[in-house]
């Protein structure tokens, strides 16, 4: 079963303020989730592998196993992380 949390919940889990979430909600252009992840990617201070694992853990917490599994597949295919976390 896919979790019911959405991009707004993800933004909160990533530490973004309510003000930013409201701004993002009313902007046009790219899908909100895509804009959110692009911003996160540009601001993250971890190495790429650790950042993806952190994002994956957030998605598991949100019960978004569909997205967490896609990250795990990516990590496995690119030999970044060998352990299975999902």
PDB file of N, CA, C and O in Angstrom, chain B, residues numbered from 101:
ATOM      1  N   UNK B 101       0.839  -1.186   0.000  1.00  0.00           N
ATOM      2  CA  UNK B 101       0.000   0.000   0.000  1.00  0.00           C
ATOM      3  C   UNK B 101       0.877   1.239   0.000  1.00  0.00           C
ATOM      4  O   UNK B 101       1.844   1.328   0.756  1.00  0.00           O
ATOM      5  N   UNK B 102       0.536   2.185  -0.845  1.00  0.00           N
ATOM      6  CA  UNK B 102       1.276   3.430  -0.953  1.00  0.00           C
ATOM      7  C   UNK B 102       0.815   4.372   0.145  1.00  0.00           C
ATOM      8  O   UNK B 102      -0.377   4.454   0.443  1.00  0.00           O
ATOM      9  N   UNK B 103       1.770   5.090   0.751  1.00  0.00           N
ATOM     10  CA  UNK B 103       1.434   6.058   1.789  1.00  0.00           C
ATOM     11  C   UNK B 103       0.588   7.188   1.237  1.00  0.00           C
ATOM     12  O   UNK B 103       0.543   7.419   0.029  1.00  0.00           O
ATOM     13  N   UNK B 104      -0.074   7.880   2.128  1.00  0.00           N
ATOM     14  CA  UNK B 104      -0.952   8.970   1.717  1.00  0.00           C
ATOM     15  C   UNK B 104      -0.262  10.328   1.801  1.00  0.00           C
ATOM     16  O   UNK B 104      -0.851  11.342   1.426  1.00  0.00           O
ATOM     17  N   UNK B 105       0.960  10.361   2.281  1.00  0.00           N
ATOM     18  CA  UNK B 105       1.664  11.634   2.379  1.00  0.00           C
ATOM     19  C   UNK B 105       2.082  12.082   0.986  1.00  0.00           C
ATOM     20  O   UNK B 105       2.330  11.260   0.104  1.00  0.00           O
ATOM     21  N   UNK B 106       2.156  13.403   0.798  1.00  0.00           N
ATOM     22  CA  UNK B 106       2.423  13.950  -0.524  1.00  0.00           C
ATOM     23  C   UNK B 106       3.645  14.858  -0.504  1.00  0.00           C
ATOM     24  O   UNK B 106       4.438  14.826   0.437  1.00  0.00           O
ATOM     25  N   UNK B 107       3.789  15.663  -1.542  1.00  0.00           N
ATOM     26  CA  UNK B 107       4.957  16.524  -1.678  1.00  0.00           C
ATOM     27  C   UNK B 107       5.059  17.519  -0.531  1.00  0.00           C
ATOM     28  O   UNK B 107       6.164  17.876  -0.124  1.00  0.00           O
ATOM     29  N   UNK B 108       3.929  17.972  -0.003  1.00  0.00           N
ATOM     30  CA  UNK B 108       3.961  18.917   1.115  1.00  0.00           C
ATOM     31  C   UNK B 108       4.557  18.244   2.359  1.00  0.00           C
ATOM     32  O   UNK B 108       5.353  18.848   3.077  1.00  0.00           O
ATOM     33  N   UNK B 109       4.171  17.009   2.602  1.00  0.00           N
ATOM     34  CA  UNK B 109       4.729  16.259   3.733  1.00  0.00           C
ATOM     35  C   UNK B 109       6.221  16.010   3.522  1.00  0.00           C
ATOM     36  O   UNK B 109       7.017  16.131   4.453  1.00  0.00           O
ATOM     37  N   UNK B 110       6.589  15.663   2.293  1.00  0.00           N
ATOM     38  CA  UNK B 110       7.996  15.446   1.979  1.00  0.00           C
ATOM     39  C   UNK B 110       8.790  16.719   2.241  1.00  0.00           C
ATOM     40  O   UNK B 110       9.880  16.662   2.809  1.00  0.00           O
ATOM     41  N   UNK B 111       8.258  17.860   1.836  1.00  0.00           N
ATOM     42  CA  UNK B 111       8.941  19.137   2.074  1.00  0.00           C
ATOM     43  C   UNK B 111       9.157  19.360   3.566  1.00  0.00           C
ATOM     44  O   UNK B 111      10.220  19.824   3.978  1.00  0.00           O
ATOM     45  N   UNK B 112       8.167  19.035   4.365  1.00  0.00           N
ATOM     46  CA  UNK B 112       8.308  19.159   5.809  1.00  0.00           C
ATOM     47  C   UNK B 112       9.370  18.228   6.351  1.00  0.00           C
ATOM     48  O   UNK B 112      10.170  18.629   7.197  1.00  0.00           O
ATOM     49  N   UNK B 113       9.393  16.981   5.875  1.00  0.00           N
ATOM     50  CA  UNK B 113      10.404  16.012   6.315  1.00  0.00           C
ATOM     51  C   UNK B 113      11.809  16.454   5.904  1.00  0.00           C
ATOM     52  O   UNK B 113      12.787  16.155   6.589  1.00  0.00           O
ATOM     53  N   UNK B 114      11.899  17.167   4.784  1.00  0.00           N
ATOM     54  CA  UNK B 114      13.205  17.652   4.326  1.00  0.00           C
ATOM     55  C   UNK B 114      13.626  18.929   5.047  1.00  0.00           C
ATOM     56  O   UNK B 114      14.734  19.425   4.843  1.00  0.00           O
ATOM     57  N   UNK B 115      12.740  19.462   5.890  1.00  0.00           N
ATOM     58  CA  UNK B 115      13.096  20.621   6.711  1.00  0.00           C
ATOM     59  C   UNK B 115      12.714  21.972   6.148  1.00  0.00           C
ATOM     60  O   UNK B 115      13.165  23.000   6.653  1.00  0.00           O
ATOM     61  N   UNK B 116      11.893  21.992   5.112  1.00  0.00           N
ATOM     62  CA  UNK B 116      11.505  23.279   4.546  1.00  0.00           C
ATOM     63  C   UNK B 116      10.407  23.928   5.377  1.00  0.00           C
ATOM     64  O   UNK B 116       9.573  23.252   5.978  1.00  0.00           O
ATOM     65  N   UNK B 117      10.429  25.252   5.394  1.00  0.00           N
ATOM     66  CA  UNK B 117       9.485  26.020   6.201  1.00  0.00           C
ATOM     67  C   UNK B 117       8.096  26.004   5.582  1.00  0.00           C
ATOM     68  O   UNK B 117       7.929  25.742   4.391  1.00  0.00           O
ATOM     69  N   UNK B 118       7.109  26.290   6.414  1.00  0.00           N
ATOM     70  CA  UNK B 118       5.730  26.394   5.948  1.00  0.00           C
ATOM     71  C   UNK B 118       5.606  27.501   4.900  1.00  0.00           C
ATOM     72  O   UNK B 118       4.842  27.374   3.944  1.00  0.00           O
ATOM     73  N   UNK B 119       6.354  28.572   5.084  1.00  0.00           N
ATOM     74  CA  UNK B 119       6.341  29.672   4.122  1.00  0.00           C
ATOM     75  C   UNK B 119       6.805  29.194   2.745  1.00  0.00           C
ATOM     76  O   UNK B 119       6.185  29.521   1.733  1.00  0.00           O
ATOM     77  N   UNK B 120       7.890  28.422   2.704  1.00  0.00           N
ATOM     78  CA  UNK B 120       8.379  27.897   1.430  1.00  0.00           C
ATOM     79  C   UNK B 120       7.368  26.938   0.814  1.00  0.00           C
ATOM     80  O   UNK B 120       7.127  26.972  -0.393  1.00  0.00           O
ATOM     81  N   UNK B 121       6.777  26.083   1.646  1.00  0.00           N
ATOM     82  CA  UNK B 121       5.801  25.106   1.146  1.00  0.00           C
ATOM     83  C   UNK B 121       4.608  25.835   0.539  1.00  0.00           C
ATOM     84  O   UNK B 121       4.115  25.441  -0.519  1.00  0.00           O
ATOM     85  N   UNK B 122       4.142  26.889   1.194  1.00  0.00           N
ATOM     86  CA  UNK B 122       3.027  27.674   0.639  1.00  0.00           C
ATOM     87  C   UNK B 122       3.416  28.325  -0.680  1.00  0.00           C
ATOM     88  O   UNK B 122       2.629  28.336  -1.626  1.00  0.00           O
ATOM     89  N   UNK B 123       4.638  28.871  -0.745  1.00  0.00           N
ATOM     90  CA  UNK B 123       5.101  29.491  -1.979  1.00  0.00           C
ATOM     91  C   UNK B 123       5.126  28.462  -3.105  1.00  0.00           C
ATOM     92  O   UNK B 123       4.649  28.726  -4.209  1.00  0.00           O
ATOM     93  N   UNK B 124       5.677  27.307  -2.821  1.00  0.00           N
ATOM     94  CA  UNK B 124       5.787  26.253  -3.831  1.00  0.00           C
ATOM     95  C   UNK B 124       4.409  25.798  -4.300  1.00  0.00           C
ATOM     96  O   UNK B 124       4.216  25.473  -5.471  1.00  0.00           O
ATOM     97  N   UNK B 125       3.468  25.779  -3.385  1.00  0.00           N
ATOM     98  CA  UNK B 125       2.110  25.332  -3.710  1.00  0.00           C
ATOM     99  C   UNK B 125       1.475  26.201  -4.786  1.00  0.00           C
ATOM    100  O   UNK B 125       0.684  25.714  -5.594  1.00  0.00           O
ATOM    101  N   UNK B 126       1.817  27.478  -4.800  1.00  0.00           N
ATOM    102  CA  UNK B 126       1.158  28.402  -5.725  1.00  0.00           C
ATOM    103  C   UNK B 126       2.033  28.853  -6.885  1.00  0.00           C
ATOM    104  O   UNK B 126       1.705  29.832  -7.555  1.00  0.00           O
ATOM    105  N   UNK B 127       3.131  28.167  -7.137  1.00  0.00           N
ATOM    106  CA  UNK B 127       3.956  28.486  -8.296  1.00  0.00           C
ATOM    107  C   UNK B 127       3.550  27.600  -9.472  1.00  0.00           C
ATOM    108  O   UNK B 127       3.064  26.484  -9.293  1.00  0.00           O
ATOM    109  N   UNK B 128       3.757  28.110 -10.645  1.00  0.00           N
ATOM    110  CA  UNK B 128       3.444  27.372 -11.866  1.00  0.00           C
ATOM    111  C   UNK B 128       4.719  26.760 -12.429  1.00  0.00           C
ATOM    112  O   UNK B 128       5.818  26.993 -11.925  1.00  0.00           O
ATOM    113  N   UNK B 129       4.549  25.989 -13.465  1.00  0.00           N
ATOM    114  CA  UNK B 129       5.703  25.407 -14.136  1.00  0.00           C
ATOM    115  C   UNK B 129       5.812  23.929 -13.877  1.00  0.00           C
ATOM    116  O   UNK B 129       4.848  23.183 -14.051  1.00  0.00           O
ATOM    117  N   UNK B 130       6.986  23.505 -13.461  1.00  0.00           N
ATOM    118  CA  UNK B 130       7.249  22.089 -13.207  1.00  0.00           C
ATOM    119  C   UNK B 130       6.355  21.558 -12.094  1.00  0.00           C
ATOM    120  O   UNK B 130       5.871  22.331 -11.267  1.00  0.00           O
ATOM    121  N   UNK B 131       6.131  20.251 -12.066  1.00  0.00           N
ATOM    122  CA  UNK B 131       5.386  19.661 -10.947  1.00  0.00           C
ATOM    123  C   UNK B 131       6.070  20.000  -9.623  1.00  0.00           C
ATOM    124  O   UNK B 131       7.294  20.109  -9.551  1.00  0.00           O
ATOM    125  N   UNK B 132       5.271  20.163  -8.596  1.00  0.00           N
ATOM    126  CA  UNK B 132       5.793  20.594  -7.292  1.00  0.00           C
ATOM    127  C   UNK B 132       6.850  19.647  -6.737  1.00  0.00           C
ATOM    128  O   UNK B 132       7.873  20.094  -6.217  1.00  0.00           O
ATOM    129  N   UNK B 133       6.613  18.349  -6.845  1.00  0.00           N
ATOM    130  CA  UNK B 133       7.585  17.392  -6.315  1.00  0.00           C
ATOM    131  C   UNK B 133       8.920  17.544  -7.035  1.00  0.00           C
ATOM    132  O   UNK B 133       9.979  17.479  -6.411  1.00  0.00           O
ATOM    133  N   UNK B 134       8.867  17.745  -8.328  1.00  0.00           N
ATOM    134  CA  UNK B 134      10.102  17.900  -9.099  1.00  0.00           C
ATOM    135  C   UNK B 134      10.847  19.165  -8.675  1.00  0.00           C
ATOM    136  O   UNK B 134      12.066  19.132  -8.501  1.00  0.00           O
ATOM    137  N   UNK B 135      10.128  20.283  -8.506  1.00  0.00           N
ATOM    138  CA  UNK B 135      10.759  21.525  -8.053  1.00  0.00           C
ATOM    139  C   UNK B 135      11.354  21.351  -6.658  1.00  0.00           C
ATOM    140  O   UNK B 135      12.460  21.818  -6.386  1.00  0.00           O
ATOM    141  N   UNK B 136      10.623  20.683  -5.785  1.00  0.00           N
ATOM    142  CA  UNK B 136      11.081  20.452  -4.423  1.00  0.00           C
ATOM    143  C   UNK B 136      12.378  19.648  -4.419  1.00  0.00           C
ATOM    144  O   UNK B 136      13.333  20.013  -3.733  1.00  0.00           O
ATOM    145  N   UNK B 137      12.415  18.567  -5.174  1.00  0.00           N
ATOM    146  CA  UNK B 137      13.606  17.723  -5.200  1.00  0.00           C
ATOM    147  C   UNK B 137      14.785  18.421  -5.880  1.00  0.00           C
ATOM    148  O   UNK B 137      15.936  18.179  -5.516  1.00  0.00           O
ATOM    149  N   UNK B 138      14.516  19.276  -6.854  1.00  0.00           N
ATOM    150  CA  UNK B 138      15.591  20.040  -7.485  1.00  0.00           C
ATOM    151  C   UNK B 138      16.206  21.006  -6.478  1.00  0.00           C
ATOM    152  O   UNK B 138      17.428  21.140  -6.413  1.00  0.00           O
ATOM    153  N   UNK B 139      15.371  21.677  -5.694  1.00  0.00           N
ATOM    154  CA  UNK B 139      15.871  22.591  -4.668  1.00  0.00           C
ATOM    155  C   UNK B 139      16.673  21.820  -3.635  1.00  0.00           C
ATOM    156  O   UNK B 139      17.774  22.231  -3.267  1.00  0.00           O
ATOM    157  N   UNK B 140      16.132  20.711  -3.166  1.00  0.00           N
ATOM    158  CA  UNK B 140      16.825  19.878  -2.178  1.00  0.00           C
ATOM    159  C   UNK B 140      18.181  19.423  -2.710  1.00  0.00           C
ATOM    160  O   UNK B 140      19.187  19.487  -2.003  1.00  0.00           O
ATOM    161  N   UNK B 141      18.201  18.970  -3.948  1.00  0.00           N
ATOM    162  CA  UNK B 141      19.441  18.480  -4.547  1.00  0.00           C
ATOM    163  C   UNK B 141      20.511  19.571  -4.575  1.00  0.00           C
ATOM    164  O   UNK B 141      21.689  19.290  -4.355  1.00  0.00           O
ATOM    165  N   UNK B 142      20.106  20.809  -4.843  1.00  0.00           N
ATOM    166  CA  UNK B 142      21.059  21.913  -4.896  1.00  0.00           C
ATOM    167  C   UNK B 142      21.524  22.369  -3.523  1.00  0.00           C
ATOM    168  O   UNK B 142      22.567  23.012  -3.407  1.00  0.00           O
ATOM    169  N   UNK B 143      20.773  22.048  -2.488  1.00  0.00           N
ATOM    170  CA  UNK B 143      21.101  22.514  -1.141  1.00  0.00           C
ATOM    171  C   UNK B 143      21.709  21.443  -0.245  1.00  0.00           C
ATOM    172  O   UNK B 143      22.278  21.766   0.798  1.00  0.00           O
ATOM    173  N   UNK B 144      21.602  20.193  -0.627  1.00  0.00           N
ATOM    174  CA  UNK B 144      22.047  19.102   0.250  1.00  0.00           C
ATOM    175  C   UNK B 144      23.554  19.202   0.497  1.00  0.00           C
ATOM    176  O   UNK B 144      24.333  19.494  -0.410  1.00  0.00           O
ATOM    177  N   UNK B 145      23.936  18.953   1.740  1.00  0.00           N
ATOM    178  CA  UNK B 145      25.348  19.057   2.122  1.00  0.00           C
ATOM    179  C   UNK B 145      26.020  17.701   2.280  1.00  0.00           C
ATOM    180  O   UNK B 145      27.175  17.630   2.699  1.00  0.00           O
ATOM    181  N   UNK B 146      25.321  16.640   1.954  1.00  0.00           N
ATOM    182  CA  UNK B 146      25.883  15.299   2.059  1.00  0.00           C
ATOM    183  C   UNK B 146      26.449  14.883   0.705  1.00  0.00           C
ATOM    184  O   UNK B 146      26.147  15.493  -0.321  1.00  0.00           O
ATOM    185  N   UNK B 147      27.273  13.837   0.716  1.00  0.00           N
ATOM    186  CA  UNK B 147      27.705  13.309  -0.574  1.00  0.00           C
ATOM    187  C   UNK B 147      26.474  12.682  -1.241  1.00  0.00           C
ATOM    188  O   UNK B 147      25.513  12.340  -0.552  1.00  0.00           O
ATOM    189  N   UNK B 148      26.490  12.531  -2.548  1.00  0.00           N
ATOM    190  CA  UNK B 148      25.294  12.054  -3.262  1.00  0.00           C
ATOM    191  C   UNK B 148      24.731  10.731  -2.754  1.00  0.00           C
ATOM    192  O   UNK B 148      23.514  10.564  -2.671  1.00  0.00           O
ATOM    193  N   UNK B 149      25.607   9.798  -2.416  1.00  0.00           N
ATOM    194  CA  UNK B 149      25.132   8.497  -1.955  1.00  0.00           C
ATOM    195  C   UNK B 149      24.394   8.616  -0.622  1.00  0.00           C
ATOM    196  O   UNK B 149      23.312   8.057  -0.444  1.00  0.00           O
ATOM    197  N   UNK B 150      24.997   9.351   0.304  1.00  0.00           N
ATOM    198  CA  UNK B 150      24.365   9.533   1.611  1.00  0.00           C
ATOM    199  C   UNK B 150      23.061  10.317   1.492  1.00  0.00           C
ATOM    200  O   UNK B 150      22.093  10.035   2.199  1.00  0.00           O
ATOM    201  N   UNK B 151      23.041  11.292   0.603  1.00  0.00           N
ATOM    202  CA  UNK B 151      21.832  12.087   0.400  1.00  0.00           C
ATOM    203  C   UNK B 151      20.688  11.210  -0.111  1.00  0.00           C
ATOM    204  O   UNK B 151      19.554  11.334   0.350  1.00  0.00           O
ATOM    205  N   UNK B 152      20.986  10.332  -1.054  1.00  0.00           N
ATOM    206  CA  UNK B 152      19.949   9.438  -1.570  1.00  0.00           C
ATOM    207  C   UNK B 152      19.465   8.466  -0.505  1.00  0.00           C
ATOM    208  O   UNK B 152      18.273   8.172  -0.426  1.00  0.00           O
ATOM    209  N   UNK B 153      20.372   7.972   0.301  1.00  0.00           N
ATOM    210  CA  UNK B 153      19.979   7.065   1.380  1.00  0.00           C
ATOM    211  C   UNK B 153      19.105   7.812   2.389  1.00  0.00           C
ATOM    212  O   UNK B 153      18.115   7.265   2.874  1.00  0.00           O
ATOM    213  N   UNK B 154      19.464   9.049   2.704  1.00  0.00           N
ATOM    214  CA  UNK B 154      18.639   9.855   3.620  1.00  0.00           C
ATOM    215  C   UNK B 154      17.247  10.075   3.050  1.00  0.00           C
ATOM    216  O   UNK B 154      16.250   9.947   3.760  1.00  0.00           O
ATOM    217  N   UNK B 155      17.181  10.409   1.759  1.00  0.00           N
ATOM    218  CA  UNK B 155      15.889  10.604   1.104  1.00  0.00           C
ATOM    219  C   UNK B 155      15.091   9.308   1.118  1.00  0.00           C
ATOM    220  O   UNK B 155      13.884   9.316   1.361  1.00  0.00           O
ATOM    221  N   UNK B 156      15.756   8.214   0.861  1.00  0.00           N
ATOM    222  CA  UNK B 156      15.092   6.911   0.873  1.00  0.00           C
ATOM    223  C   UNK B 156      14.497   6.619   2.253  1.00  0.00           C
ATOM    224  O   UNK B 156      13.371   6.133   2.352  1.00  0.00           O
ATOM    225  N   UNK B 157      15.242   6.912   3.306  1.00  0.00           N
ATOM    226  CA  UNK B 157      14.750   6.684   4.661  1.00  0.00           C
ATOM    227  C   UNK B 157      13.526   7.545   4.976  1.00  0.00           C
ATOM    228  O   UNK B 157      12.596   7.093   5.644  1.00  0.00           O
ATOM    229  N   UNK B 158      13.534   8.778   4.493  1.00  0.00           N
ATOM    230  CA  UNK B 158      12.371   9.650   4.674  1.00  0.00           C
ATOM    231  C   UNK B 158      11.164   9.059   3.962  1.00  0.00           C
ATOM    232  O   UNK B 158      10.063   9.043   4.511  1.00  0.00           O
ATOM    233  N   UNK B 159      11.365   8.577   2.746  1.00  0.00           N
ATOM    234  CA  UNK B 159      10.263   7.999   1.973  1.00  0.00           C
ATOM    235  C   UNK B 159       9.713   6.742   2.641  1.00  0.00           C
ATOM    236  O   UNK B 159       8.505   6.509   2.618  1.00  0.00           O
ATOM    237  N   UNK B 160      10.584   5.933   3.232  1.00  0.00           N
ATOM    238  CA  UNK B 160      10.123   4.751   3.976  1.00  0.00           C
ATOM    239  C   UNK B 160       9.282   5.200   5.164  1.00  0.00           C
ATOM    240  O   UNK B 160       8.217   4.641   5.426  1.00  0.00           O
ATOM    241  N   UNK B 161       9.760   6.207   5.878  1.00  0.00           N
ATOM    242  CA  UNK B 161       9.021   6.741   7.028  1.00  0.00           C
ATOM    243  C   UNK B 161       7.638   7.240   6.606  1.00  0.00           C
ATOM    244  O   UNK B 161       6.666   7.109   7.350  1.00  0.00           O
ATOM    245  N   UNK B 162       7.565   7.811   5.406  1.00  0.00           N
ATOM    246  CA  UNK B 162       6.302   8.320   4.875  1.00  0.00           C
ATOM    247  C   UNK B 162       5.433   7.209   4.288  1.00  0.00           C
ATOM    248  O   UNK B 162       4.333   7.471   3.802  1.00  0.00           O
ATOM    249  N   UNK B 163       5.924   5.972   4.333  1.00  0.00           N
ATOM    250  CA  UNK B 163       5.246   4.820   3.746  1.00  0.00           C
ATOM    251  C   UNK B 163       5.123   4.947   2.221  1.00  0.00           C
ATOM    252  O   UNK B 163       4.163   4.463   1.620  1.00  0.00           O
ATOM    253  N   UNK B 164       6.107   5.605   1.613  1.00  0.00           N
ATOM    254  CA  UNK B 164       6.168   5.713   0.162  1.00  0.00           C
ATOM    255  C   UNK B 164       7.202   4.711  -0.338  1.00  0.00           C
ATOM    256  O   UNK B 164       8.246   5.070  -0.883  1.00  0.00           O
ATOM    257  N   UNK B 165       6.864   3.431  -0.129  1.00  0.00           N
ATOM    258  CA  UNK B 165       7.779   2.365  -0.503  1.00  0.00           C
ATOM    259  C   UNK B 165       7.982   2.285  -2.005  1.00  0.00           C
ATOM    260  O   UNK B 165       9.007   1.785  -2.467  1.00  0.00           O
ATOM    261  N   UNK B 166       7.012   2.773  -2.771  1.00  0.00           N
ATOM    262  CA  UNK B 166       7.164   2.794  -4.228  1.00  0.00           C
ATOM    263  C   UNK B 166       8.366   3.647  -4.626  1.00  0.00           C
ATOM    264  O   UNK B 166       9.197   3.223  -5.429  1.00  0.00           O
ATOM    265  N   UNK B 167       8.453   4.836  -4.066  1.00  0.00           N
ATOM    266  CA  UNK B 167       9.558   5.735  -4.384  1.00  0.00           C
ATOM    267  C   UNK B 167      10.864   5.263  -3.733  1.00  0.00           C
ATOM    268  O   UNK B 167      11.929   5.337  -4.346  1.00  0.00           O
ATOM    269  N   UNK B 168      10.777   4.781  -2.496  1.00  0.00           N
ATOM    270  CA  UNK B 168      11.971   4.287  -1.802  1.00  0.00           C
ATOM    271  C   UNK B 168      12.585   3.109  -2.556  1.00  0.00           C
ATOM    272  O   UNK B 168      13.807   2.991  -2.640  1.00  0.00           O
ATOM    273  N   UNK B 169      11.748   2.252  -3.094  1.00  0.00           N
ATOM    274  CA  UNK B 169      12.237   1.105  -3.861  1.00  0.00           C
ATOM    275  C   UNK B 169      12.952   1.558  -5.125  1.00  0.00           C
ATOM    276  O   UNK B 169      13.963   0.968  -5.506  1.00  0.00           O
ATOM    277  N   UNK B 170      12.445   2.596  -5.778  1.00  0.00           N
ATOM    278  CA  UNK B 170      13.107   3.116  -6.985  1.00  0.00           C
ATOM    279  C   UNK B 170      14.493   3.653  -6.666  1.00  0.00           C
ATOM    280  O   UNK B 170      15.429   3.477  -7.446  1.00  0.00           O
ATOM    281  N   UNK B 171      14.623   4.306  -5.524  1.00  0.00           N
ATOM    282  CA  UNK B 171      15.943   4.780  -5.114  1.00  0.00           C
ATOM    283  C   UNK B 171      16.865   3.595  -4.861  1.00  0.00           C
ATOM    284  O   UNK B 171      18.025   3.614  -5.273  1.00  0.00           O
ATOM    285  N   UNK B 172      16.356   2.558  -4.184  1.00  0.00           N
ATOM    286  CA  UNK B 172      17.179   1.376  -3.914  1.00  0.00           C
ATOM    287  C   UNK B 172      17.632   0.719  -5.215  1.00  0.00           C
ATOM    288  O   UNK B 172      18.786   0.307  -5.331  1.00  0.00           O
ATOM    289  N   UNK B 173      16.748   0.622  -6.178  1.00  0.00           N
ATOM    290  CA  UNK B 173      17.112   0.044  -7.476  1.00  0.00           C
ATOM    291  C   UNK B 173      18.214   0.879  -8.126  1.00  0.00           C
ATOM    292  O   UNK B 173      19.182   0.336  -8.658  1.00  0.00           O
ATOM    293  N   UNK B 174      18.059   2.198  -8.078  1.00  0.00           N
ATOM    294  CA  UNK B 174      19.077   3.083  -8.644  1.00  0.00           C
ATOM    295  C   UNK B 174      20.421   2.871  -7.946  1.00  0.00           C
ATOM    296  O   UNK B 174      21.456   2.744  -8.599  1.00  0.00           O
ATOM    297  N   UNK B 175      20.393   2.833  -6.612  1.00  0.00           N
ATOM    298  CA  UNK B 175      21.630   2.633  -5.859  1.00  0.00           C
ATOM    299  C   UNK B 175      22.277   1.294  -6.203  1.00  0.00           C
ATOM    300  O   UNK B 175      23.495   1.218  -6.362  1.00  0.00           O
ATOM    301  N   UNK B 176      21.476   0.246  -6.316  1.00  0.00           N
ATOM    302  CA  UNK B 176      22.002  -1.076  -6.664  1.00  0.00           C
ATOM    303  C   UNK B 176      22.592  -1.095  -8.065  1.00  0.00           C
ATOM    304  O   UNK B 176      23.663  -1.663  -8.282  1.00  0.00           O
ATOM    305  N   UNK B 177      21.902  -0.479  -9.015  1.00  0.00           N
ATOM    306  CA  UNK B 177      22.366  -0.484 -10.402  1.00  0.00           C
ATOM    307  C   UNK B 177      23.645   0.318 -10.581  1.00  0.00           C
ATOM    308  O   UNK B 177      24.456   0.020 -11.457  1.00  0.00           O
ATOM    309  N   UNK B 178      23.816   1.315  -9.763  1.00  0.00           N
ATOM    310  CA  UNK B 178      24.996   2.164  -9.887  1.00  0.00           C
ATOM    311  C   UNK B 178      26.069   1.793  -8.872  1.00  0.00           C
ATOM    312  O   UNK B 178      27.036   2.529  -8.673  1.00  0.00           O
ATOM    313  N   UNK B 179      25.884   0.638  -8.233  1.00  0.00           N
ATOM    314  CA  UNK B 179      26.873   0.107  -7.282  1.00  0.00           C
ATOM    315  C   UNK B 179      27.280   1.117  -6.233  1.00  0.00           C
ATOM    316  O   UNK B 179      28.424   1.122  -5.778  1.00  0.00           O
ATOM    317  N   UNK B 180      26.344   1.978  -5.847  1.00  0.00           N
ATOM    318  CA  UNK B 180      26.653   2.965  -4.836  1.00  0.00           C
ATOM    319  C   UNK B 180      26.544   2.331  -3.469  1.00  0.00           C
ATOM    320  O   UNK B 180      27.467   2.412  -2.659  1.00  0.00           O
ATOM    321  N   UNK B 181      25.413   1.699  -3.214  1.00  0.00           N
ATOM    322  CA  UNK B 181      25.195   1.014  -1.945  1.00  0.00           C
ATOM    323  C   UNK B 181      24.809  -0.419  -2.270  1.00  0.00           C
ATOM    324  O   UNK B 181      23.972  -0.658  -3.140  1.00  0.00           O
ATOM    325  N   UNK B 182      25.399  -1.346  -1.593  1.00  0.00           N
ATOM    326  CA  UNK B 182      25.091  -2.749  -1.864  1.00  0.00           C
ATOM    327  C   UNK B 182      24.062  -3.299  -0.889  1.00  0.00           C
ATOM    328  O   UNK B 182      23.376  -4.270  -1.208  1.00  0.00           O
ATOM    329  N   UNK B 183      23.939  -2.704   0.287  1.00  0.00           N
ATOM    330  CA  UNK B 183      22.982  -3.243   1.245  1.00  0.00           C
ATOM    331  C   UNK B 183      21.566  -2.857   0.861  1.00  0.00           C
ATOM    332  O   UNK B 183      21.347  -1.810   0.253  1.00  0.00           O
ATOM    333  N   UNK B 184      20.629  -3.677   1.203  1.00  0.00           N
ATOM    334  CA  UNK B 184      19.232  -3.425   0.939  1.00  0.00           C
ATOM    335  C   UNK B 184      18.609  -2.790   2.167  1.00  0.00           C
ATOM    336  O   UNK B 184      18.717  -3.323   3.271  1.00  0.00           O
ATOM    337  N   UNK B 185      17.951  -1.640   1.976  1.00  0.00           N
ATOM    338  CA  UNK B 185      17.351  -0.953   3.114  1.00  0.00           C
ATOM    339  C   UNK B 185      15.835  -0.921   3.026  1.00  0.00           C
ATOM    340  O   UNK B 185      15.176  -0.446   3.951  1.00  0.00           O
ATOM    341  N   UNK B 186      15.273  -1.415   1.941  1.00  0.00           N
ATOM    342  CA  UNK B 186      13.813  -1.421   1.793  1.00  0.00           C
ATOM    343  C   UNK B 186      13.317  -2.837   1.981  1.00  0.00           C
ATOM    344  O   UNK B 186      12.114  -3.086   1.900  1.00  0.00           O
TER     345      UNK B 186
END
